[in-house]
Amino acid sequence: MYVSAVESIGIRDLQKISGEAIGALERPTAIKSGARTVALLIPLKSAYPDRLAAVLARAEELARTRDSAADDAALSAYGPVDPVDWSIEAVRALTAKPPIP
């Protein structure tokens, strides 16, 4: 079975498919039992570390140049604005494990 082109997979065929074949699926695929869809198989794709690092670096650069007060004022017309500091440093400080006494 060439799995990357299928619209659905029978529930009995699911146990015969390798992990590599599942990873090769181009999009989420319905799992069917007869005519009824019983599940959705979503292949997980690995991120490209270099591309992800570049995107995160660009986001951090843009965050340094933004005027958060102006953003908050503009967004307040739509409702409350999230006051949390989502900078890399703030998130690392928040998620750091406290030292063991």
ZIWOZI-V556956 format. One record per residue. N is the residue number from 1. D_FIRST is the distance of its C-alpha to the first C-alpha in Angstrom with 2 decimals. Layout:
# ZIWOZI-V556956
n->[N N]
d_first->[D_FIRST D_FIRST]
This chain:
# ZIWOZI-V556956
n->[1 2 3 4 5 6 7 8 9 10 11 12 13 14 15 16 17 18 19 20 21 22 23 24 25 26 27 28 29 30 31 32 33 34 35 36 37 38 39 40 41 42 43 44 45 46 47 48 49 50 51 52 53 54 55 56 57 58 59 60 61 62 63 64 65 66 67 68 69 70 71 72 73 74 75 76 77 78 79 80 81 82 83 84 85 86 87 88 89 90 91 92 93 94 95 96 97 98 99 100 101]
d_first->[0.00 3.78 5.66 8.97 9.22 8.61 12.03 11.56 9.86 11.61 14.07 13.27 9.58 11.14 12.84 9.95 8.73 10.99 13.61 12.67 9.22 11.37 13.98 11.96 11.64 14.25 15.95 16.46 13.90 15.23 14.63 15.69 17.62 18.06 19.25 20.66 19.31 20.30 19.23 18.07 15.90 17.57 16.53 19.81 20.67 23.50 26.58 28.05 31.36 33.40 32.41 32.96 36.34 37.35 36.61 38.52 41.40 41.64 41.67 44.42 46.38 46.23 47.25 50.33 51.55 51.11 54.06 52.97 56.17 55.54 51.91 53.13 55.80 53.41 50.83 53.50 53.76 50.36 51.36 51.77 50.50 48.72 51.42 49.19 49.28 45.64 46.60 44.93 48.22 48.70 45.22 45.65 49.07 47.79 44.92 46.94 47.70 51.41 53.24 53.80 57.56]
